Amino acid sequence: MTAQKPEWRVQEKLNDLRVLRTKRLEQTDHLAVSDRTMSDEMKQWRQKLRDLPQDYTTEAEYDLLLKKDEDKNSATYDQLTHSVWSKPWA
């Protein structure tokens, strides 16, 4: 029998994802003003971020999204590794 993690842990991970998502969206909000033209890639990336809570619904998916680079010799050490976090050029 596999022990399930308490529901609050799953909710905590979802909340972490929402905070990270909101931060990424806020970092690119200046591109969404009416006097700027946002690239299609940026529009698609921002939409993917907004869709995270509905597209990723399991704890295993949350873990993949929250996984960080653990190689201390890497230039991306301690950064999120999932491709959804990689911002396209504006």
PyMOL commands that place a pseudoatom at each C-alpha (Angstrom):
pseudoatom trace, name=CA, resn=MET, resi=1, chain=A, elem=C, hetatm=0, pos=[0.000, 0.000, 0.000]
pseudoatom trace, name=CA, resn=THR, resi=2, chain=A, elem=C, hetatm=0, pos=[1.379, 3.390, -1.033]
pseudoatom trace, name=CA, resn=ALA, resi=3, chain=A, elem=C, hetatm=0, pos=[1.070, 6.193, 1.443]
pseudoatom trace, name=CA, resn=GLN, resi=4, chain=A, elem=C, hetatm=0, pos=[-0.468, 9.323, -0.026]
pseudoatom trace, name=CA, resn=LYS, resi=5, chain=A, elem=C, hetatm=0, pos=[0.923, 12.708, 0.789]
pseudoatom trace, name=CA, resn=PRO, resi=6, chain=A, elem=C, hetatm=0, pos=[-1.388, 15.024, 2.633]
pseudoatom trace, name=CA, resn=GLU, resi=7, chain=A, elem=C, hetatm=0, pos=[-3.550, 17.183, 0.380]
pseudoatom trace, name=CA, resn=TRP, resi=8, chain=A, elem=C, hetatm=0, pos=[-1.981, 20.333, 1.820]
pseudoatom trace, name=CA, resn=ARG, resi=9, chain=A, elem=C, hetatm=0, pos=[1.391, 19.370, 0.313]
pseudoatom trace, name=CA, resn=VAL, resi=10, chain=A, elem=C, hetatm=0, pos=[-0.144, 19.085, -3.128]
pseudoatom trace, name=CA, resn=GLN, resi=11, chain=A, elem=C, hetatm=0, pos=[-1.881, 22.439, -2.650]
pseudoatom trace, name=CA, resn=GLU, resi=12, chain=A, elem=C, hetatm=0, pos=[1.395, 23.962, -1.472]
pseudoatom trace, name=CA, resn=LYS, resi=13, chain=A, elem=C, hetatm=0, pos=[3.108, 22.852, -4.687]
pseudoatom trace, name=CA, resn=LEU, resi=14, chain=A, elem=C, hetatm=0, pos=[0.258, 24.265, -6.764]
pseudoatom trace, name=CA, resn=ASN, resi=15, chain=A, elem=C, hetatm=0, pos=[0.550, 27.549, -4.876]
pseudoatom trace, name=CA, resn=ASP, resi=16, chain=A, elem=C, hetatm=0, pos=[4.313, 27.576, -5.530]
pseudoatom trace, name=CA, resn=LEU, resi=17, chain=A, elem=C, hetatm=0, pos=[3.612, 27.110, -9.245]
pseudoatom trace, name=CA, resn=ARG, resi=18, chain=A, elem=C, hetatm=0, pos=[1.121, 29.950, -9.253]
pseudoatom trace, name=CA, resn=VAL, resi=19, chain=A, elem=C, hetatm=0, pos=[3.605, 32.289, -7.554]
pseudoatom trace, name=CA, resn=LEU, resi=20, chain=A, elem=C, hetatm=0, pos=[6.326, 31.411, -10.066]
pseudoatom trace, name=CA, resn=ARG, resi=21, chain=A, elem=C, hetatm=0, pos=[3.907, 31.772, -12.960]
pseudoatom trace, name=CA, resn=THR, resi=22, chain=A, elem=C, hetatm=0, pos=[2.668, 35.152, -11.768]
pseudoatom trace, name=CA, resn=LYS, resi=23, chain=A, elem=C, hetatm=0, pos=[6.237, 36.376, -11.338]
pseudoatom trace, name=CA, resn=ARG, resi=24, chain=A, elem=C, hetatm=0, pos=[7.124, 35.355, -14.916]
pseudoatom trace, name=CA, resn=LEU, resi=25, chain=A, elem=C, hetatm=0, pos=[3.991, 37.012, -16.282]
pseudoatom trace, name=CA, resn=GLU, resi=26, chain=A, elem=C, hetatm=0, pos=[4.700, 40.217, -14.352]
pseudoatom trace, name=CA, resn=GLN, resi=27, chain=A, elem=C, hetatm=0, pos=[8.237, 40.279, -15.748]
pseudoatom trace, name=CA, resn=THR, resi=28, chain=A, elem=C, hetatm=0, pos=[6.791, 40.452, -19.281]
pseudoatom trace, name=CA, resn=ASP, resi=29, chain=A, elem=C, hetatm=0, pos=[3.675, 42.561, -18.658]
pseudoatom trace, name=CA, resn=HIS, resi=30, chain=A, elem=C, hetatm=0, pos=[5.428, 45.600, -20.109]
pseudoatom trace, name=CA, resn=LEU, resi=31, chain=A, elem=C, hetatm=0, pos=[5.371, 43.803, -23.479]
pseudoatom trace, name=CA, resn=ALA, resi=32, chain=A, elem=C, hetatm=0, pos=[1.583, 43.586, -23.426]
pseudoatom trace, name=CA, resn=VAL, resi=33, chain=A, elem=C, hetatm=0, pos=[0.862, 47.315, -23.576]
pseudoatom trace, name=CA, resn=SER, resi=34, chain=A, elem=C, hetatm=0, pos=[-1.027, 48.680, -26.571]
pseudoatom trace, name=CA, resn=ASP, resi=35, chain=A, elem=C, hetatm=0, pos=[1.902, 50.611, -28.054]
pseudoatom trace, name=CA, resn=ARG, resi=36, chain=A, elem=C, hetatm=0, pos=[4.132, 47.513, -28.290]
pseudoatom trace, name=CA, resn=THR, resi=37, chain=A, elem=C, hetatm=0, pos=[3.948, 44.524, -30.584]
pseudoatom trace, name=CA, resn=MET, resi=38, chain=A, elem=C, hetatm=0, pos=[4.466, 41.253, -28.760]
pseudoatom trace, name=CA, resn=SER, resi=39, chain=A, elem=C, hetatm=0, pos=[5.932, 38.353, -30.730]
pseudoatom trace, name=CA, resn=ASP, resi=40, chain=A, elem=C, hetatm=0, pos=[3.755, 35.317, -31.326]
pseudoatom trace, name=CA, resn=GLU, resi=41, chain=A, elem=C, hetatm=0, pos=[6.272, 33.224, -29.388]
pseudoatom trace, name=CA, resn=MET, resi=42, chain=A, elem=C, hetatm=0, pos=[5.909, 35.503, -26.373]
pseudoatom trace, name=CA, resn=LYS, resi=43, chain=A, elem=C, hetatm=0, pos=[2.103, 35.421, -26.619]
pseudoatom trace, name=CA, resn=GLN, resi=44, chain=A, elem=C, hetatm=0, pos=[2.161, 31.610, -26.748]
pseudoatom trace, name=CA, resn=TRP, resi=45, chain=A, elem=C, hetatm=0, pos=[4.588, 31.388, -23.818]
pseudoatom trace, name=CA, resn=ARG, resi=46, chain=A, elem=C, hetatm=0, pos=[2.465, 33.719, -21.686]
pseudoatom trace, name=CA, resn=GLN, resi=47, chain=A, elem=C, hetatm=0, pos=[-0.624, 31.670, -22.547]
pseudoatom trace, name=CA, resn=LYS, resi=48, chain=A, elem=C, hetatm=0, pos=[1.179, 28.452, -21.538]
pseudoatom trace, name=CA, resn=LEU, resi=49, chain=A, elem=C, hetatm=0, pos=[1.976, 30.049, -18.190]
pseudoatom trace, name=CA, resn=ARG, resi=50, chain=A, elem=C, hetatm=0, pos=[-1.638, 31.104, -17.665]
pseudoatom trace, name=CA, resn=ASP, resi=51, chain=A, elem=C, hetatm=0, pos=[-2.755, 27.562, -18.527]
pseudoatom trace, name=CA, resn=LEU, resi=52, chain=A, elem=C, hetatm=0, pos=[-0.390, 25.808, -16.088]
pseudoatom trace, name=CA, resn=PRO, resi=53, chain=A, elem=C, hetatm=0, pos=[-2.978, 25.110, -13.358]
pseudoatom trace, name=CA, resn=GLN, resi=54, chain=A, elem=C, hetatm=0, pos=[-5.386, 23.479, -15.795]
pseudoatom trace, name=CA, resn=ASP, resi=55, chain=A, elem=C, hetatm=0, pos=[-2.800, 21.685, -17.956]
pseudoatom trace, name=CA, resn=TYR, resi=56, chain=A, elem=C, hetatm=0, pos=[-0.781, 20.221, -15.078]
pseudoatom trace, name=CA, resn=THR, resi=57, chain=A, elem=C, hetatm=0, pos=[-2.968, 18.638, -12.436]
pseudoatom trace, name=CA, resn=THR, resi=58, chain=A, elem=C, hetatm=0, pos=[-1.050, 15.899, -10.655]
pseudoatom trace, name=CA, resn=GLU, resi=59, chain=A, elem=C, hetatm=0, pos=[1.585, 16.026, -7.978]
pseudoatom trace, name=CA, resn=ALA, resi=60, chain=A, elem=C, hetatm=0, pos=[4.052, 14.246, -10.275]
pseudoatom trace, name=CA, resn=GLU, resi=61, chain=A, elem=C, hetatm=0, pos=[3.542, 16.988, -12.879]
pseudoatom trace, name=CA, resn=TYR, resi=62, chain=A, elem=C, hetatm=0, pos=[3.981, 19.658, -10.205]
pseudoatom trace, name=CA, resn=ASP, resi=63, chain=A, elem=C, hetatm=0, pos=[7.246, 18.006, -9.178]
pseudoatom trace, name=CA, resn=LEU, resi=64, chain=A, elem=C, hetatm=0, pos=[8.494, 18.100, -12.786]
pseudoatom trace, name=CA, resn=LEU, resi=65, chain=A, elem=C, hetatm=0, pos=[7.595, 21.778, -13.092]
pseudoatom trace, name=CA, resn=LEU, resi=66, chain=A, elem=C, hetatm=0, pos=[9.319, 22.619, -9.796]
pseudoatom trace, name=CA, resn=LYS, resi=67, chain=A, elem=C, hetatm=0, pos=[12.465, 20.547, -10.441]
pseudoatom trace, name=CA, resn=LYS, resi=68, chain=A, elem=C, hetatm=0, pos=[15.687, 22.540, -10.189]
pseudoatom trace, name=CA, resn=ASP, resi=69, chain=A, elem=C, hetatm=0, pos=[19.110, 21.872, -11.651]
pseudoatom trace, name=CA, resn=GLU, resi=70, chain=A, elem=C, hetatm=0, pos=[21.127, 20.149, -8.925]
pseudoatom trace, name=CA, resn=ASP, resi=71, chain=A, elem=C, hetatm=0, pos=[24.515, 20.165, -10.691]
pseudoatom trace, name=CA, resn=LYS, resi=72, chain=A, elem=C, hetatm=0, pos=[26.628, 22.617, -8.688]
pseudoatom trace, name=CA, resn=ASN, resi=73, chain=A, elem=C, hetatm=0, pos=[29.050, 22.895, -11.623]
pseudoatom trace, name=CA, resn=SER, resi=74, chain=A, elem=C, hetatm=0, pos=[26.310, 23.956, -14.015]
pseudoatom trace, name=CA, resn=ALA, resi=75, chain=A, elem=C, hetatm=0, pos=[25.654, 27.548, -15.045]
pseudoatom trace, name=CA, resn=THR, resi=76, chain=A, elem=C, hetatm=0, pos=[21.975, 26.843, -14.404]
pseudoatom trace, name=CA, resn=TYR, resi=77, chain=A, elem=C, hetatm=0, pos=[22.473, 25.412, -10.911]
pseudoatom trace, name=CA, resn=ASP, resi=78, chain=A, elem=C, hetatm=0, pos=[19.363, 25.806, -8.736]
pseudoatom trace, name=CA, resn=GLN, resi=79, chain=A, elem=C, hetatm=0, pos=[17.260, 27.084, -11.643]
pseudoatom trace, name=CA, resn=LEU, resi=80, chain=A, elem=C, hetatm=0, pos=[14.005, 25.525, -12.773]
pseudoatom trace, name=CA, resn=THR, resi=81, chain=A, elem=C, hetatm=0, pos=[14.643, 22.967, -15.508]
pseudoatom trace, name=CA, resn=HIS, resi=82, chain=A, elem=C, hetatm=0, pos=[11.240, 22.479, -17.158]
pseudoatom trace, name=CA, resn=SER, resi=83, chain=A, elem=C, hetatm=0, pos=[11.047, 24.062, -20.612]
pseudoatom trace, name=CA, resn=VAL, resi=84, chain=A, elem=C, hetatm=0, pos=[7.826, 25.914, -19.763]
pseudoatom trace, name=CA, resn=TRP, resi=85, chain=A, elem=C, hetatm=0, pos=[9.862, 28.378, -17.680]
pseudoatom trace, name=CA, resn=SER, resi=86, chain=A, elem=C, hetatm=0, pos=[12.203, 29.309, -20.538]
pseudoatom trace, name=CA, resn=LYS, resi=87, chain=A, elem=C, hetatm=0, pos=[11.166, 32.727, -21.735]
pseudoatom trace, name=CA, resn=PRO, resi=88, chain=A, elem=C, hetatm=0, pos=[11.381, 33.315, -25.489]
pseudoatom trace, name=CA, resn=TRP, resi=89, chain=A, elem=C, hetatm=0, pos=[13.070, 36.459, -26.723]
pseudoatom trace, name=CA, resn=ALA, resi=90, chain=A, elem=C, hetatm=0, pos=[10.703, 39.420, -26.701]
for i in range(1, 90): cmd.bond("trace and resi %d" % i, "trace and resi %d" % (i + 1))
show_as sticks, trace
zoom trace
